[in-house]
Amino acid sequence: MRLNNWLLPALLFCMSLAQGQPREKKAVFIILDGIPADVIEKVKTPHLDQIAKVGGYTRAYVGGGKDTYSETPTISAVGYNSLLTGTWVNKHHVWGNDIKDPNYHYQTIFRFLKAQYPQKKTAIFSTWLDNRTKLIGEGLAETGNISLDYHFDGFELDTVQFPHDEARQYIHRIDEHVTREAARYLKTAAPDLSWVYLEYTDDMGHKHGDSKQMYQAVETADDQIGRIWKAIEYRQQNFPEDWLILITTDHGRDPATGKGHGGQTDRERTTWITTNARDLNAYFRQYQPGIVDIMPTLARFLDIDIPRAQAMEIDGIPLIGPVSLITPSVQQQGQQIQISWKALEDRGQVKVWVSQTNHFKDSGQADDYTLVGEVPLQQEHFSFEMKKPVSNLYKIVLEGPHHWAGQWIGTGSNPK
C-alpha cells in the first residue's frame, strides 16, 4: 500500500513524539511467603528466571542484625513491615503476626507516595486482610487516615466462597483469585504502586516441610508471577510506562525440617530478591542486601523525596542507582566511638551525625542531631569522643552523597 506524500511525514512525526514522551513510572512488589533461597534456586521457576534476565536475582536476608539491637524475628508480618517501612523491628515494633502495637511513626512506602503525590493511585491484592488494615493501617488516625485507591483482599474470611479445608487448598484457591485480579487490574488500570501478597507456599512449608508439596507450591507461585509479569509487559509495550517489579519472600525456613521459622539460623534468615530493574547497583550485584532495602528502592524509582527526619531513620539502602556506602558499623571503646563503613564510590564526603535523643521513635518528632565530623568517603572510618554526661543511646547516621545509613549504640538501643 502506498502512503500519501503528506501521510508518511505526519506518521513519522507522531512516532517521534511518542518515543520522546517521558515514560510514567509504575511499581509493584510481590511477597511469596516463606520460600528460602535454597528452595527458590532448586525448583524450576521459568517466569522468575525471565524477570531476572531483564534485571537480576540475588540472595538477601531478613532478621536484622543478628545478636544486636535490631535483631528481628523471622516471622511473616514482621518481614512485611520491614519491607513496607524500610526499618527493623526495634523501630516499627511489629513483633509477630498478631501485629499488636505497630509504631506508625515509621511510615510505609504507601504513605510516602501519597504525601508527595496525592493524585497517584495505589492498590493491594492480598491473601491476608491485615496487610491493609493493620500494617498499612488504612483509615487509622495514626497513619494520617491513608486510603488505598483499590483493594482486593479479605477472602480468607469468606468461608462460603472459600470453605476452609484441612489441607489448606482454600489458600491456593484464594491465591489464584488474587492473582487473576492483580493481573487484570494491573493490565487495565495500571496503578502507580501496588502490593501483591500470596500465601500458599508458606502453608505447604508449615504442613509438609521440605517436600514435593512445597516444591510444587513454588512452581505454582512462579506460574502466578508469570501472569502478573505478562500484564506488566503488556503495559510497557502499549503505553509510555516504565515498570519496576520486585519479588521477594518474608523469611526462610528451619534447617532441620523446613516446617518452622522465626529464629536466627542462616536458613531462616537467608531469602532472595528477583527484579526487572536495569540499573541495579554494586550493592545488589556484589553483596547480600536486606528486605529493608526494597522500600528505599521503590522510593528512588518513583521519585519520592522522603523528608530528612524520616530518611535518617530508614535502615535500608537503594538497590538501584548510585550508592555511597554500605554496612556501617559502630563500636564503643571507653569514651571513644569508632565508626566504619564500606565505600562503594571513589569520591565524595561522609557527614557523621550523632543524636542522644530518640524523639522520633517516641513521638515522630525530629531528633537533635549534631554534626561531629566530615571525612572522605574512601577513608571508611571515623572516631569521636563522647562528651559527659554519657548518654545511654547514641543514634549515629552517616550522610553520603546519595543516601543515609545509620546505627545505634548504647543501653538505650535495647528494642524492648
C-alpha positions in Angstrom: 0.0 0.0 0.0 1.4 3.4 -1.0 1.1 6.2 1.6 0.2 9.7 0.5 3.1 12.1 0.4 1.8 14.1 3.4 0.8 11.0 5.5 4.3 9.4 5.9 6.0 12.6 7.4 3.0 13.0 9.7 3.3 9.4 10.8 7.0 9.7 11.4 6.4 12.9 13.4 3.8 11.2 15.6 6.2 8.3 16.2 9.0 10.6 17.2 6.7 12.4 19.7 5.7 9.0 21.2 9.3 7.9 21.5 10.3 11.1 23.2 7.4 11.2 25.6 8.5 10.7 29.2 7.6 7.2 30.5 5.4 7.2 33.5 6.9 5.2 36.4 4.9 2.4 37.9 5.9 -0.2 40.6 4.7 -3.4 42.0 6.2 -5.5 44.8 5.2 -9.1 45.4 5.8 -11.2 48.5 5.7 -15.0 48.1 5.5 -16.3 51.6 8.1 -18.5 53.3 10.4 -19.6 50.5 14.1 -20.0 51.5 16.8 -19.1 49.0 17.9 -22.7 48.6 14.4 -23.8 47.5 13.8 -21.0 45.0 17.2 -21.9 43.5 16.4 -25.6 43.4 12.8 -25.5 41.9 12.2 -24.7 38.2 10.9 -21.1 38.1 10.9 -20.1 34.4 9.0 -16.8 34.9 11.1 -15.6 37.8 14.2 -16.5 35.7 12.8 -14.5 32.8 12.4 -11.4 35.0 15.9 -11.9 36.4 17.3 -12.0 32.9 15.9 -8.5 32.4 17.2 -7.3 35.8 18.7 -9.6 38.3 18.5 -12.1 41.2 20.3 -12.0 44.5 20.3 -13.7 47.8 19.0 -11.4 50.5 18.4 -11.6 54.3 15.8 -10.8 56.9 16.1 -10.8 60.7 18.0 -7.5 61.2 21.4 -7.5 62.9 21.9 -10.9 64.5 22.6 -10.6 68.2 22.2 -6.8 68.0 19.6 -4.3 69.0 18.0 -4.7 65.6 17.6 -8.5 65.6 14.2 -9.1 64.1 12.0 -12.3 64.3 11.9 -14.2 61.0 8.1 -14.1 61.1 5.7 -13.1 58.3 4.1 -9.9 59.4 7.4 -8.7 60.8 9.1 -9.2 57.5 6.2 -7.5 55.6 6.6 -4.4 57.8 10.3 -4.3 57.4 9.7 -4.2 53.7 7.0 -1.6 53.9 8.9 0.8 56.3 12.5 0.1 55.4 13.2 -0.5 59.1 13.9 -3.3 61.5 11.7 -4.4 64.4 13.3 -2.2 67.0 11.7 0.7 65.1 8.5 -0.5 63.5 7.6 -2.6 66.5 5.7 -5.4 64.7 7.0 -8.4 66.7 4.6 -11.1 65.5 1.6 -11.9 63.3 -0.8 -10.5 65.9 0.5 -7.0 64.9 -0.2 -5.7 68.4 1.2 -2.3 68.5 2.8 -1.0 65.3 4.9 2.2 65.6 3.3 4.2 62.8 5.8 7.0 63.1 7.9 4.8 60.7 5.8 5.3 57.6 5.1 2.8 54.8 6.0 3.4 51.2 2.3 4.0 50.5 2.2 6.9 52.9 5.3 8.5 51.5 3.9 8.2 47.9 0.5 9.7 48.9 2.1 12.5 50.8 4.1 13.7 47.8 1.7 12.6 45.0 -1.8 12.5 46.3 -3.1 12.0 42.8 -1.2 8.8 42.2 -3.1 5.5 42.5 -2.3 2.7 44.9 -3.6 -0.9 45.1 -3.2 -4.1 47.2 -4.0 -7.7 46.2 -3.6 -9.9 49.2 -4.5 -13.3 50.7 -4.4 -11.6 54.2 -6.6 -8.7 55.2 -4.3 -7.5 58.0 -1.7 -6.4 55.4 -4.0 -3.5 54.5 -5.9 -2.8 57.8 -3.1 -3.2 60.3 0.3 -2.9 58.6 -0.6 -0.1 56.1 -3.2 1.0 58.6 -5.8 2.1 56.2 -8.2 4.6 57.7 -6.4 5.0 61.0 -5.7 8.4 62.6 -2.1 7.3 63.4 -1.4 6.8 59.7 -3.0 10.0 58.6 -6.2 8.2 57.5 -4.4 6.8 54.5 -6.7 5.2 52.0 -5.7 2.9 49.2 -7.4 3.5 45.8 -8.2 -0.2 45.2 -8.0 -3.3 47.4 -8.8 -6.9 46.7 -8.4 -8.9 49.9 -10.1 -10.4 52.9 -11.1 -13.6 51.2 -9.7 -15.8 54.0 -12.7 -14.6 56.0 -15.1 -15.7 53.2 -15.9 -19.3 54.2 -18.8 -19.5 51.7 -16.8 -18.8 48.6 -13.7 -20.4 50.0 -14.7 -23.1 52.5 -11.7 -24.0 54.7 -10.2 -27.4 54.5 -7.5 -29.2 56.5 -5.2 -29.5 53.5 -5.2 -25.7 53.1 -6.2 -25.9 49.5 -8.6 -22.9 50.1 -5.5 -20.7 50.4 -4.3 -21.9 47.0 -7.8 -21.0 45.6 -7.6 -17.6 47.2 -4.1 -17.0 45.8 -5.4 -17.9 42.3 -8.3 -15.5 42.9 -5.9 -12.7 43.9 -3.5 -13.4 41.1 -6.3 -13.2 38.4 -7.5 -9.9 39.7 -4.0 -8.5 40.1 -3.1 -9.3 36.5 -6.4 -8.0 35.3 -6.3 -4.7 37.2 -2.6 -4.0 36.6 -3.2 -4.5 32.8 -6.4 -2.3 32.7 -5.9 0.3 35.4 -2.1 0.4 35.9 -2.0 1.8 39.5 1.2 3.7 40.3 2.2 1.5 43.3 0.8 -2.0 44.1 1.4 -4.8 46.6 0.7 -8.4 45.8 0.8 -11.0 48.6 0.5 -14.8 48.1 0.5 -17.2 51.0 0.2 -20.8 49.8 3.9 -21.6 49.7 4.2 -20.9 53.4 1.2 -23.1 54.2 2.8 -26.0 52.4 6.1 -25.4 54.2 4.4 -25.5 57.6 2.4 -28.6 56.7 4.9 -30.6 54.8 8.4 -29.0 55.3 11.0 -29.7 52.6 8.8 -31.8 50.4 7.3 -32.4 47.0 4.2 -30.4 48.1 6.4 -27.4 49.0 8.3 -27.5 45.7 5.0 -27.8 43.7 3.6 -24.8 45.6 6.7 -22.8 44.5 6.1 -23.9 40.9 2.5 -22.7 41.2 3.7 -19.4 42.6 6.0 -19.0 39.7 3.1 -19.5 37.3 1.2 -16.8 39.1 4.1 -14.5 38.8 4.1 -15.2 35.1 0.6 -14.0 34.7 1.3 -10.8 36.6 4.5 -10.2 34.6 2.6 -10.7 31.3 0.2 -7.9 32.3 3.2 -5.6 33.1 4.8 -6.5 29.7 1.6 -5.6 28.0 1.5 -2.2 29.7 5.2 -1.4 28.8 4.6 -2.5 25.2 1.4 -0.5 24.7 1.7 2.6 26.9 4.5 5.1 27.7 5.2 3.4 31.1 8.3 2.2 32.8 7.5 -0.6 35.3 9.6 -1.9 38.3 8.7 -5.3 39.7 10.4 -6.5 42.9 9.6 -10.1 44.1 10.8 -11.5 47.4 9.9 -13.6 50.4 9.5 -12.7 54.0 11.6 -15.4 55.7 13.3 -18.8 55.1 12.6 -22.0 57.0 14.3 -24.0 59.8 17.2 -26.1 58.7 16.0 -29.4 60.3 12.7 -30.0 58.6 11.7 -26.8 56.7 8.4 -26.6 58.6 9.2 -23.8 61.1 10.7 -20.3 61.1 11.1 -17.4 63.4 14.6 -18.0 64.6 18.0 -16.7 63.5 19.6 -19.7 61.8 21.2 -19.0 58.4 18.4 -20.7 56.5 15.7 -18.8 58.3 17.5 -15.5 57.6 18.5 -16.2 54.0 16.0 -15.0 51.4 16.2 -13.7 47.9 15.1 -10.8 45.6 14.2 -11.0 41.9 13.6 -7.8 39.9 13.5 -6.4 36.3 15.4 -3.3 37.3 18.1 -2.5 34.7 20.1 -0.1 36.8 21.0 -2.4 39.7 24.0 -1.2 41.6 27.0 -2.9 43.1 25.3 -3.3 46.4 22.7 -5.6 44.8 25.1 -7.4 42.5 28.1 -7.9 44.8 26.7 -8.1 48.3 23.7 -9.5 50.2 21.0 -6.9 50.6 18.2 -7.0 53.2 14.4 -6.8 52.9 14.6 -3.3 54.3 16.4 -2.2 51.1 13.2 -2.7 49.0 11.4 0.3 50.3 14.1 2.9 49.5 14.5 1.3 46.1 10.8 1.8 45.4 11.1 5.4 46.7 14.0 6.1 44.4 12.4 4.6 41.4 9.1 6.5 42.0 11.0 9.8 42.6 9.7 10.1 46.2 11.6 12.6 48.3 11.5 11.3 51.8 11.7 14.1 54.4 15.0 14.4 56.2 13.9 13.4 59.7 12.3 10.2 58.3 15.1 9.5 55.8 17.6 9.4 58.7 15.6 6.6 60.4 15.5 4.3 57.4 17.7 1.2 57.7 17.5 0.2 54.0 19.7 1.4 51.1 18.5 1.6 47.5 19.3 -1.3 45.2 19.2 0.9 42.0 21.2 4.0 41.1 24.3 5.4 42.8 25.1 4.1 46.3 27.7 5.9 48.5 28.4 3.4 51.3 27.1 0.2 53.0 27.5 -1.9 56.1 28.0 0.9 58.7 29.5 -0.4 62.0 29.8 1.3 65.3 32.0 0.2 68.3 32.4 1.7 71.7 35.8 1.6 73.5 35.7 3.6 76.7 34.9 7.2 75.8 35.6 6.6 72.1 33.0 5.7 69.5 34.6 4.2 66.4 32.6 4.1 63.1 33.4 2.2 59.9 31.7 1.6 56.6 32.3 0.1 53.1 32.6 2.8 50.4 31.1 2.0 47.0 32.3 5.2 45.3 35.7 6.7 44.9 34.8 10.3 45.6 32.6 12.3 47.9 32.4 13.1 51.6 30.6 11.5 54.5 29.0 13.6 57.2 28.7 12.0 60.6 25.6 13.0 62.6 25.0 11.9 66.2 21.9 12.2 68.4 21.4 11.3 72.0 17.7 11.5 71.8 15.1 9.2 70.4 12.2 11.6 69.9 11.3 10.1 66.5 10.5 6.6 67.9 8.6 8.1 70.8 6.6 10.9 69.1 7.6 11.0 65.5 9.4 14.3 66.0 12.9 15.0 64.7 15.8 14.1 66.9 18.6 16.6 68.0 21.4 15.7 65.7 24.9 17.2 65.9 27.5 17.1 63.1 30.6 15.6 64.7 32.7 15.2 61.6 33.0 15.2 57.8 35.6 12.9 56.1 36.3 11.5 52.6 34.1 8.6 51.7 37.1 6.4 50.9 38.5 6.9 54.4 35.9 4.3 55.6 36.3 5.1 59.3 35.9 7.9 61.8 36.0 8.2 65.6 35.0 10.7 68.2 35.0 11.1 71.9 31.7 11.0 73.9 31.1 14.1 75.9 29.9 13.9 79.5 27.4 13.2 80.7 27.5 10.0 78.6 24.1 9.0 77.1 22.6 5.6 77.2 21.8 5.8 73.5 23.7 7.2 70.5 22.0 7.3 67.2 24.7 7.6 64.5 23.8 8.5 60.9 26.2 8.7 58.0 25.2 11.1 55.3 26.7 10.1 52.0 26.3 11.9 48.7 23.3 9.8 47.7 21.7 8.4 50.9 21.8 7.9 54.6 22.9 4.9 56.7 22.7 4.6 60.4 23.4 2.5 63.5 22.5 2.7 67.2 24.8 2.0 70.2 24.3 2.0 73.9 22.0 0.6 76.5 19.1 2.7 75.2 19.2 0.7 72.0 17.5 -2.2 73.7 14.5 -2.6 71.4 12.1 -3.6 74.2 
